Amino acid sequence: MSTNKIGQVLSCAPNSIIIEIADLGTFEKHKSDLQIGRYLKIAQGNNDYTIAAIKTLKGVNDSDRNGNPEWQFTIECQAVGTLVGNEIFERGSILLPVPTEPVYMADKITLDKLFTLDDQFNFPFGLLSLNKEISLKIDGNRFFSKHIAVVGSTGSGKSCTVAKILHDVVGIAGCKNLLCEQNNSHIIIFDIHDEYRSAFQLDQDQSFTLNVLDVDSLKLPYWLMNSEELESMFIESNEANSHNQVSQFKNAVILNKEKHNPHVKEMTYDTPVFFSIREVRQYIENMNREIIGRLPNENLPKLTDGQLVADRKDFYFDKIHDFVPASTAKETKATNGPFNGEFNRFVSRLETSLSDKRLKFLLDPLKPTGEQYSTSDFEEIMQQFLGYLNKSNVTIVDLSGIPFEVLSITVSLVSRLIFDFCFHYSKLRRDQDLLNDIPVMIVCEEAHNYVPQNDAVAYRSSRKSLERIAKEGRKYGLSLMVVSQRPSEVSETIFAQCNNFVALRLTNDSDQGYVRRLFPDNTSAITDILPNLAPGECIVVGDAVLLPAIIQMGLPNPQPQSQSVNFHEEWQSPWRDVTFNDVITRWRKE
């Protein structure tokens, strides 16, 4: 039986239990433990106890008959689970206590039962803020197999928290690789500010390989794009004739895929095989110039040399042709083709994109040998994302150098390819009555930049791909970790699919309110302290945690490059000269 009794239950409701502490001495004795978010243990009249989290504390100072001050304290708390037989904690089983039941502080023995239950909860996740002697252990299977949200304002320690979690997954601590044998983890990080590279770069003697894909090393051929991604890149949906652009572009792409891949029997717009975007541009330009001969037995496109085009795919891909002029004269009668002059802006857009050197990684990626990537290179392209080219557990897709106008398409394409791989691999495994044995997690750093709440056209492709993963990925061994400093601006569809939340300090009212709505109903007591969390301190809630907890995450070593510049310290230093030429050379990519 517990001996640290502090009071008794005054009233009880599903969302609120009121507890009375009748004297100042008892309150003073336990004052250091009576903090918002900490836990109490309330008897239920037998060997079971209700575990409740403190929400508010209130003290009333009256005078007794002799005029001496007399204190009385009330605590409002919220039930979070039941300690059955004073041994086993059950979060989903909450039998509420009745008035007059005694209330105790949750001592270390009780907290151990709540947070270090058994071998199922074996993934270390920081120290309890309320008792730094106790390490929180979570269910690693439930945590990583279901989507995770990590939120926190700038400076709250969000990047370090993500890095520390991933370090524990791949076996990094103290700048060392602790694993004797490489494990089977597969993590892909969309890094929009190039912060995480430094967190996973170890000395050569540590036998840890980091796979970094930036704008110079990322090979992402355009022919892997699906219909939506292609159209998002090349077609303006608000133009009056955009439907004609789509129909002819689709037709040209399919015909060109068939031309270059005669062995593929059922070709579709989305089949991931090589086609030449330059040949497609020439096809569209020819359609834009096309003149139809109207002399007897003609009614076909007619070139200046009098040749008739019986089948466009045999002529229009190879070069841009000159056609006979339109004419109403009987002996030279010819009329404009169905799309003559309609595609001027479309062709110009294609030419501009193809000549943009910033888009070379998409529209003209070359092998080290200088050759174009072809259909047969699809396997190598997929291996780069999953770390199989250099046997790496962590792949960082550095988005910092990706032009903004193709950021969404890049994220969409990479994430969709990974989803499709996991889908088809899972299907192959299921044919053998087995599950996916190479599960993958995608970490979406600063997710509000490419999966926003609004439905802007610029973000439609990345939002659609990641929302699909959020809704379906778990079934195929693909999970998401969504990281953002502005959770209220991230797609609600994605957050609604997250089963585990790690919330660091949030100072914005709208973000606080948004996160509270996402959290389970029985966690309101703990979420009220979101704006008061210390750096690296976070609230952990979800399926993987027996009980919502406030924990202090340790710092990762090495750390990501997410630290703020020390303005005042730098400004107090002596004047520093800068070699502007070095900066400009890098700027120009000379």
Secondary structure, 3 states (H helix, E strand, C coil): CCCCEEEEEEEEECCEEEEEECCHHHHHHHCCCCCCCCEEEEECCCCCEEEEEEEEEEEEEEECCCCCEEEEEEEEEEEEEEEECCCEEECCCCCCCCCCCEEEECCHHHHHHHHCCCCCCCEEEEEECCEEEEEEEECHHHHHHCCEEEECCCCCCHHHHHHHHHHHHHCEECCEECCCCCCCCCEEEEECCCCCHHHHCCCHHHCCCEEEECCCCCCCCHHHCCHHHHHHHHCCCCCCCHHHHHHHHHHHHHHHHHHHCCCCCCCCCCCCCCCCHHHHHHHHHHHHHCEEECCCCCCCEEECCCCECCCHHHCCCCCCCCECCCECCHHHCEEECCCCCCCHHHHHHHHHHHHCHHHHHHHCCECCCCCECCHHHHHHHHHHHHCCCCCCCEEEEECCCCCHHHHHHHHHHHHHHHHHHHHHHHHHHHCCCCCCCCCEEEEECCHHHCCECCCCHHHHHHHHHHHHHHHHHHHHCEEEEEEECCHHHECHHHHHCCCEEEECCCCCHHHHHHHHHHCCHHHHHHHCCHHHCCCCEEEEEECCCCCCEEEECCCCCCCCCCCCCCHHHHHCCCCCCCCHHHHHHHHHCC
